[in-house]
Amino acid sequence: MLKCRDPEVLARFWCEVLDFVELDREEEVYIEIGPREGFGGPQPTIFLIRDDEPRNGHARLHIDVNPTDRDQDVELERLLAAGAVLADIGQPAGASWHVLADPEGNEFCLLRRRLDPL
């Protein structure tokens, strides 16, 4: 679950980042996104729940993204084009990962290591 001001915007963003699709929704309440195969597989789903309260501090959920079909530099460009922005949370200079933020400022990392797809 990820509380957010605009579930539509974050659903589009995270669907693009994770190659997910919308699985369920209740208008003005939540959107659930997940793998194209639907429910019941090895990948989790994410509930994006509308919350108009201001965000206090860091998000409790932190996603690390591993590219599976491209290198880190190409994936970074793809994520920036999708609406991510680079973020500085005090990571060391020359780190092997990039810290980014989604359209509502939730930080996530793009790791260098490539993983085989599930």
Backbone as CSV, one residue per row, in Angstrom:
resi,resn,N_x,N_y,N_z,CA_x,CA_y,CA_z,C_x,C_y,C_z
1,MET,0.844,-1.172,0.000,0.000,0.000,0.000,0.891,1.236,0.000
2,LEU,0.519,2.188,-0.813,1.223,3.461,-0.861,0.180,4.561,-0.842
3,LYS,0.185,5.354,0.219,-0.744,6.480,0.298,-0.243,7.581,-0.620
4,CYS,-1.184,8.241,-1.313,-0.775,9.275,-2.258,-1.919,10.257,-2.494
5,ARG,-1.563,11.435,-2.981,-2.566,12.455,-3.297,-3.290,12.139,-4.595
6,ASP,-2.584,11.551,-5.557,-3.177,11.316,-6.872,-2.879,9.897,-7.346
7,PRO,-3.739,8.933,-6.988,-3.507,7.546,-7.406,-3.399,7.375,-8.920
8,GLU,-4.113,8.178,-9.705,-4.049,8.067,-11.169,-2.630,8.314,-11.668
9,VAL,-2.016,9.388,-11.185,-0.660,9.741,-11.619,0.332,8.663,-11.199
10,LEU,0.253,8.228,-9.947,1.206,7.223,-9.490,0.953,5.866,-10.127
11,ALA,-0.294,5.526,-10.400,-0.572,4.254,-11.083,0.072,4.253,-12.463
12,ARG,-0.085,5.339,-13.211,0.542,5.422,-14.541,2.058,5.316,-14.424
13,PHE,2.640,6.046,-13.470,4.086,6.045,-13.302,4.597,4.643,-12.955
14,TRP,4.047,4.023,-11.898,4.555,2.731,-11.457,4.226,1.615,-12.443
15,CYS,3.133,1.733,-13.174,2.861,0.749,-14.236,3.941,0.831,-15.307
16,GLU,4.354,2.038,-15.654,5.428,2.218,-16.640,6.750,1.674,-16.107
17,VAL,7.086,2.006,-14.866,8.350,1.585,-14.277,8.431,0.066,-14.148
18,LEU,7.361,-0.557,-13.651,7.384,-1.985,-13.328,6.753,-2.874,-14.392
19,ASP,6.278,-2.283,-15.489,5.547,-3.019,-16.523,4.331,-3.722,-15.914
20,PHE,3.634,-2.999,-15.047,2.414,-3.480,-14.415,1.206,-2.941,-15.172
21,VAL,0.039,-3.432,-14.803,-1.235,-2.967,-15.337,-2.180,-2.713,-14.165
22,GLU,-3.231,-1.964,-14.431,-4.257,-1.758,-13.422,-5.064,-3.047,-13.278
23,LEU,-5.225,-3.512,-12.041,-5.956,-4.743,-11.779,-7.331,-4.487,-11.172
24,ASP,-7.441,-3.419,-10.383,-8.702,-3.140,-9.703,-8.708,-1.677,-9.286
25,ARG,-9.899,-1.158,-9.048,-10.012,0.212,-8.562,-11.352,0.420,-7.908
26,GLU,-11.363,1.358,-6.984,-12.594,1.917,-6.448,-12.444,3.420,-6.616
27,GLU,-13.277,3.990,-7.472,-13.148,5.406,-7.815,-12.969,6.281,-6.574
28,GLU,-12.033,7.199,-6.661,-11.729,8.174,-5.614,-11.217,7.540,-4.318
29,VAL,-10.930,6.227,-4.312,-10.436,5.569,-3.102,-9.077,4.927,-3.352
30,TYR,-8.979,3.992,-4.297,-7.713,3.304,-4.537,-7.649,2.786,-5.970
31,ILE,-6.416,2.492,-6.387,-6.136,1.756,-7.621,-5.133,0.676,-7.235
32,GLU,-5.397,-0.554,-7.652,-4.457,-1.641,-7.421,-3.774,-1.963,-8.747
33,ILE,-2.450,-2.009,-8.728,-1.676,-2.348,-9.917,-0.885,-3.614,-9.639
34,GLY,-0.562,-4.332,-10.716,0.205,-5.557,-10.543,0.656,-6.105,-11.883
35,PRO,1.209,-7.311,-11.864,1.748,-7.905,-13.086,0.671,-8.165,-14.125
36,ARG,1.097,-8.161,-15.378,0.165,-8.390,-16.489,-0.554,-9.732,-16.372
37,GLU,0.072,-10.692,-15.721,-0.528,-12.020,-15.564,-1.669,-12.010,-14.563
38,GLY,-1.815,-10.918,-13.814,-2.893,-10.809,-12.838,-2.489,-11.297,-11.463
39,PHE,-3.477,-11.673,-10.695,-3.280,-12.058,-9.302,-2.717,-13.471,-9.182
40,GLY,-2.054,-13.744,-8.064,-1.678,-15.101,-7.723,-0.293,-15.549,-8.146
41,GLY,0.458,-14.712,-8.833,1.798,-15.093,-9.255,2.842,-14.697,-8.223
42,PRO,4.120,-14.776,-8.611,5.194,-14.480,-7.664,5.393,-12.992,-7.395
43,GLN,4.844,-12.121,-8.249,5.046,-10.689,-8.055,3.927,-10.105,-7.198
44,PRO,4.250,-9.103,-6.376,3.232,-8.471,-5.536,2.375,-7.501,-6.345
45,THR,1.271,-7.099,-5.759,0.487,-5.996,-6.296,0.703,-4.805,-5.374
46,ILE,0.390,-3.613,-5.862,0.538,-2.398,-5.064,-0.797,-1.676,-5.050
47,PHE,-1.278,-1.342,-3.854,-2.467,-0.512,-3.698,-2.002,0.935,-3.580
48,LEU,-2.534,1.799,-4.413,-2.286,3.237,-4.344,-3.563,3.847,-3.782
49,ILE,-3.495,4.280,-2.537,-4.677,4.728,-1.809,-4.656,6.237,-1.668
50,ARG,-5.788,6.855,-2.053,-5.900,8.315,-1.953,-5.814,8.734,-0.493
51,ASP,-4.949,9.719,-0.238,-4.784,10.299,1.089,-4.403,11.754,0.898
52,ASP,-5.264,12.650,1.321,-5.016,14.069,1.121,-4.193,14.710,2.243
53,GLU,-3.826,13.924,3.239,-2.980,14.445,4.317,-1.572,14.690,3.777
54,PRO,-0.900,15.732,4.247,0.474,15.968,3.792,1.391,14.827,4.219
55,ARG,2.355,14.568,3.376,3.345,13.523,3.670,4.268,14.007,4.776
56,ASN,4.520,13.141,5.748,5.409,13.478,6.866,6.663,12.622,6.775
57,GLY,7.772,13.211,6.366,9.028,12.478,6.312,9.100,11.510,5.145
58,HIS,9.970,10.521,5.282,10.189,9.528,4.232,9.030,8.543,4.171
59,ALA,8.786,8.021,2.975,7.777,6.981,2.812,8.234,5.732,3.563
60,ARG,7.287,4.955,4.026,7.622,3.725,4.736,7.985,2.610,3.759
61,LEU,7.612,2.750,2.512,7.913,1.760,1.490,9.035,2.301,0.613
62,HIS,10.059,1.502,0.391,11.160,1.909,-0.482,11.378,0.776,-1.477
63,ILE,11.198,1.068,-2.739,11.334,0.072,-3.793,12.710,0.193,-4.418
64,ASP,13.380,-0.947,-4.621,14.614,-1.002,-5.392,14.285,-1.632,-6.733
65,VAL,14.671,-0.961,-7.803,14.396,-1.422,-9.161,15.677,-1.993,-9.753
66,ASN,15.578,-3.199,-10.319,16.702,-3.842,-11.004,16.346,-4.001,-12.470
67,PRO,17.116,-3.429,-13.385,16.813,-3.654,-14.797,17.059,-5.113,-15.174
68,THR,16.172,-5.663,-16.000,16.331,-7.050,-16.431,16.627,-7.169,-17.913
69,ASP,16.349,-6.116,-18.672,16.519,-6.222,-20.125,17.330,-5.076,-20.709
70,ARG,17.982,-4.301,-19.857,18.814,-3.180,-20.329,19.804,-2.822,-19.237
71,ASP,20.816,-2.043,-19.590,21.787,-1.667,-18.566,21.267,-0.498,-17.741
72,GLN,21.976,-0.183,-16.689,21.537,0.821,-15.737,21.379,2.202,-16.374
73,ASP,22.293,2.607,-17.236,22.211,3.939,-17.845,20.964,4.081,-18.720
74,VAL,20.663,3.050,-19.492,19.480,3.085,-20.350,18.218,3.094,-19.480
75,GLU,18.222,2.308,-18.422,17.067,2.271,-17.513,16.889,3.611,-16.815
76,LEU,17.975,4.255,-16.427,17.879,5.573,-15.800,17.198,6.559,-16.741
77,GLU,17.605,6.577,-17.991,16.977,7.486,-18.962,15.482,7.174,-19.120
78,ARG,15.131,5.893,-19.133,13.718,5.496,-19.254,12.905,5.979,-18.055
79,LEU,13.458,5.823,-16.849,12.747,6.237,-15.642,12.596,7.754,-15.577
80,LEU,13.629,8.485,-15.976,13.535,9.945,-16.005,12.483,10.393,-17.017
81,ALA,12.422,9.738,-18.164,11.420,10.076,-19.177,10.011,9.765,-18.687
82,ALA,9.873,8.763,-17.807,8.559,8.392,-17.264,8.087,9.345,-16.176
83,GLY,8.975,10.225,-15.692,8.574,11.201,-14.685,9.340,11.145,-13.385
84,ALA,10.296,10.242,-13.267,11.134,10.196,-12.072,12.096,11.380,-12.085
85,VAL,12.571,11.749,-10.905,13.605,12.781,-10.795,14.711,12.235,-9.903
86,LEU,15.936,12.675,-10.158,17.055,12.279,-9.306,16.870,12.904,-7.928
87,ALA,17.233,12.161,-6.896,17.079,12.630,-5.523,18.382,12.426,-4.765
88,ASP,18.648,13.320,-3.834,19.831,13.207,-2.984,19.358,12.969,-1.562
89,ILE,19.624,11.777,-1.048,19.267,11.458,0.338,20.525,11.188,1.159
90,GLY,21.657,11.663,0.643,22.919,11.482,1.333,23.687,10.258,0.893
91,GLN,23.332,9.716,-0.275,24.062,8.552,-0.774,25.506,8.955,-1.077
92,PRO,26.423,8.004,-0.966,27.830,8.337,-1.206,28.088,8.707,-2.663
93,ALA,29.053,9.596,-2.853,29.468,9.942,-4.214,30.015,8.683,-4.871
94,GLY,29.673,8.473,-6.117,30.147,7.300,-6.830,29.414,6.016,-6.472
95,ALA,28.260,6.132,-5.834,27.483,4.937,-5.478,27.125,4.165,-6.740
96,SER,26.967,2.858,-6.603,26.638,2.019,-7.757,25.146,2.051,-8.073
97,TRP,24.376,2.786,-7.316,22.937,2.907,-7.536,22.571,4.375,-7.685
98,HIS,21.381,4.615,-8.215,20.829,5.975,-8.325,19.603,6.051,-7.435
99,VAL,19.464,7.151,-6.711,18.259,7.394,-5.933,17.381,8.326,-6.760
100,LEU,16.128,7.940,-6.911,15.169,8.727,-7.673,13.930,8.937,-6.821
101,ALA,13.039,9.795,-7.297,11.757,9.999,-6.634,10.663,9.930,-7.689
102,ASP,9.524,9.364,-7.282,8.372,9.294,-8.188,7.686,10.661,-8.234
103,PRO,6.609,10.829,-8.991,5.979,12.149,-9.113,5.478,12.758,-7.807
104,GLU,5.320,11.971,-6.738,4.908,12.531,-5.454,6.054,12.599,-4.448
105,GLY,7.283,12.327,-4.915,8.449,12.475,-4.053,8.843,11.238,-3.282
106,ASN,8.221,10.086,-3.540,8.604,8.846,-2.872,9.909,8.332,-3.469
107,GLU,10.926,8.190,-2.621,12.227,7.766,-3.106,12.244,6.279,-3.441
108,PHE,13.023,5.943,-4.448,13.305,4.550,-4.789,14.681,4.508,-5.422
109,CYS,15.264,3.321,-5.486,16.612,3.186,-6.018,16.619,2.379,-7.302
110,LEU,17.491,2.776,-8.195,17.790,2.011,-9.398,19.148,1.366,-9.168
111,LEU,19.145,0.047,-9.045,20.378,-0.689,-8.782,21.099,-1.017,-10.081
112,ARG,22.356,-1.327,-9.980,23.152,-1.621,-11.163,22.982,-3.067,-11.612
113,ARG,22.868,-3.970,-10.670,22.861,-5.391,-10.984,21.658,-5.771,-11.832
114,ARG,21.893,-6.535,-12.875,20.811,-7.027,-13.719,20.366,-8.386,-13.202
115,LEU,19.084,-8.573,-13.118,18.516,-9.836,-12.664,17.813,-10.508,-13.819
116,ASP,17.770,-11.822,-13.796,16.996,-12.539,-14.793,15.505,-12.337,-14.510
117,PRO,14.686,-12.159,-15.549,13.257,-11.993,-15.326,12.677,-13.235,-14.657
118,LEU,11.585,-13.044,-13.920,10.900,-14.181,-13.283,10.326,-15.095,-14.315
